Amino acid sequence: MQGVSIITSPEGLPKILTIDVEHHDSQLNPLITGLLTLIRQQEEQSERADYHALSMHGLARAYGDDEPEYTDEDLIWKNPDFKPFGTPTV
């Protein structure tokens, strides 16, 4: 097919597929679209995993092993002067 080449291993198995995305047989459009979508999704997942690992590394550096564990109650600051909206002032 025009615009497609396959390189095989010594055993005859497909090893490398190259597609000229600008000059190819129009019958390959659904295949090429699917492959490009799959490649983009894998790139996004890889990038997301890299950002996640970087974030976890940053947190690990920011907080040592001797840091205390905080509960939800520790994170809520109670304002003694708080008055819900609509509460009459005295």
C-alpha positions in Angstrom: 0.0 0.0 0.0 1.2 3.5 -0.8 2.7 5.3 2.2 3.0 2.2 4.4 6.1 0.1 5.0 6.7 -2.7 7.4 10.1 -4.0 8.6 10.2 -7.5 9.8 12.4 -9.3 12.3 14.7 -12.1 11.1 11.9 -14.5 12.1 9.5 -12.8 9.7 7.4 -11.1 12.4 6.4 -7.4 11.9 8.8 -5.3 13.9 8.4 -1.7 12.7 5.5 -0.1 10.9 5.9 3.3 9.3 3.1 5.3 7.8 3.5 8.5 5.8 0.5 10.3 7.3 0.4 12.8 4.4 0.8 10.5 1.5 -1.0 7.2 2.0 -3.9 5.2 0.6 -7.1 6.8 1.6 -8.5 3.4 2.7 -6.0 3.6 5.7 -7.6 6.8 7.1 -9.6 5.0 9.8 -6.6 3.0 10.8 -4.3 6.0 10.9 -6.8 8.0 12.9 -7.1 5.2 15.4 -3.4 4.8 15.7 -2.8 8.5 16.2 -5.5 8.7 18.8 -3.9 5.8 20.6 -0.5 7.3 20.5 -1.8 10.7 21.9 -3.6 8.9 24.7 -0.5 7.0 25.7 1.5 10.2 25.6 -1.0 11.9 27.9 -1.0 9.0 30.3 2.8 9.0 30.4 2.9 12.7 30.9 0.3 12.5 33.7 2.3 9.7 35.4 5.5 11.9 35.1 3.7 14.8 36.8 2.3 12.5 39.5 5.8 11.1 40.2 7.2 14.6 40.3 4.5 15.8 42.7 5.0 12.8 45.0 8.8 13.4 45.0 8.2 17.1 45.9 5.9 16.1 48.8 8.3 13.5 50.0 11.1 16.2 50.1 8.8 18.8 51.8 7.6 16.5 54.6 10.0 14.2 56.4 9.4 10.9 58.1 9.2 12.5 61.5 6.3 14.8 60.5 3.1 14.2 62.6 0.0 12.8 61.0 -2.9 15.2 60.9 -6.5 14.2 61.2 -9.4 16.1 59.5 -10.2 17.7 62.9 -6.6 19.1 63.0 -7.1 20.8 59.7 -10.4 22.6 60.6 -9.9 25.9 62.4 -12.8 26.8 64.6 -13.4 30.5 64.6 -15.0 31.5 67.9 -16.3 34.7 66.5 -18.1 33.0 63.5 -21.8 33.9 63.2 -23.8 32.3 60.4 -25.3 34.7 57.8 -28.5 36.1 59.0 -27.7 35.7 62.7 -28.8 38.9 64.5 -25.9 40.9 66.1 -26.2 42.0 69.6 
